[in-house]
Amino acid sequence: MAVRTVMTRSALAALLLALAACGRAGPLEPPPASATATTGQPADPEPAPADRGFILDPLIE
């Protein structure tokens, strides 16, 4: 086999093994219970973080 074929097949095998290991096996889990379900009162929303800006923001505006 040519070196390129061996390298391609090795890379493909590594990719397939990496993708096969992603995620968790088992049944789906329901989302955790929120504060509204336990007390009947809406949960206090957290304040939004302050916008610090970014150095490239003037280019977008």
N, C-alpha and C positions, 0 to 999 in steps of 0.2 A: 504494500500500500504506500501511497505517496504520503509524505509528511503532512501536507496540507489536509488530506482526507482524515488522517489520524487526529490532527489538531481540531478539525471541525467536529468530528464525532465526539471527541473528549469534551469540547466546549458545550455541545448539545446535551450530552449526558449530565454534565455538571449543572446546567440550567434546569433540566428536568428534575434532578434530585433536589435542587434548591426550591423549586416551585412545589414539589410534592410535600415538602416539609412545612409549608406555610399553613397557617390556620390551626384550629383545634378540632379534634374529632369528637363526635358526640351530638346529642340533641341540642336544638336551639334553646337558649335561655331567655326568659322574659326580662324586660328591663327592670332595674331596681325600683322599688316603691318610692315614690316621691313624698315630700312633706304634705302635699295636698291630700293624698290618699289616707294618711294616718290621722290627721287632725281636722280635716274639712276646711281648713284655712289655707289660703294661698301662701306659699313660701315667700319670704322677703327676698326680693331680687337684689343681687349683688350690684354695687355701683360699677358702671363701665370704667375701665382703666383710662387714664388720661392719654390722649394721643400725643406721643412724643415727636412725631414727624420722622422723616427720613431725609437724608442728604439729597436724594434725587427727586423728591416731591416737586420742586419747582419745574422740573422738566415735564411732568405729567399735567400740571395745572395750566 
